[in-house]
Amino acid sequence: SCKTTTEEQRTTSWMPFKSLSDGLNVETDLTIEGLPRPKRVFFILNKK
């Protein structure tokens, strides 16, 4: 896993609502609630 960046989760013309940067504390690596910032994880599943 790796940390989700503000480039991945940003405000756009299609999604003008709050973005990741609105929920991060700029002084720490935590959310404004004090939780760890979101992580991005990829799963590859194979049907047997």
C-alpha positions as CSV (number, residue, x, y, z in Angstrom):
1,S,0.0,0.0,0.0
2,C,1.0,3.6,-0.4
3,K,-0.4,6.9,0.7
4,T,-3.1,8.5,-1.4
5,T,-1.8,11.8,-2.8
6,T,-3.7,15.1,-3.2
7,E,-3.0,14.8,-7.0
8,E,-5.1,11.6,-7.1
9,Q,-8.0,13.0,-4.9
10,R,-8.5,16.6,-6.0
11,T,-11.3,18.9,-6.9
12,T,-12.1,18.9,-10.6
13,S,-14.9,20.4,-12.8
14,W,-16.6,16.9,-12.7
15,M,-16.2,16.6,-8.9
16,P,-16.3,20.2,-7.4
17,F,-16.9,19.0,-3.8
18,K,-14.4,18.7,-1.0
19,S,-11.1,16.9,-1.8
20,L,-8.5,15.0,0.2
21,S,-6.5,18.2,0.9
22,D,-9.6,19.6,2.7
23,G,-9.4,16.7,5.1
24,L,-5.7,16.7,5.9
25,N,-3.9,18.5,8.6
26,V,-1.1,20.5,6.9
27,E,1.2,20.3,9.9
28,T,1.0,16.5,10.4
29,D,0.6,13.5,8.2
30,L,-2.9,12.9,9.7
31,T,-6.5,13.7,8.8
32,I,-8.2,16.6,10.5
33,E,-9.8,14.0,12.8
34,G,-6.3,12.8,13.8
35,L,-6.5,9.5,11.9
36,P,-3.8,8.2,9.5
37,R,-4.2,9.6,5.9
38,P,-5.9,7.2,3.4
39,K,-3.8,4.5,1.7
40,R,-4.2,3.1,-1.8
41,V,-4.2,-0.7,-2.1
42,F,-4.6,-2.9,-5.2
43,F,-5.9,-6.4,-5.0
44,I,-5.5,-8.9,-7.8
45,L,-7.9,-11.8,-7.4
46,N,-8.0,-15.1,-9.4
47,K,-11.0,-17.3,-9.5
48,K,-10.1,-21.0,-9.0
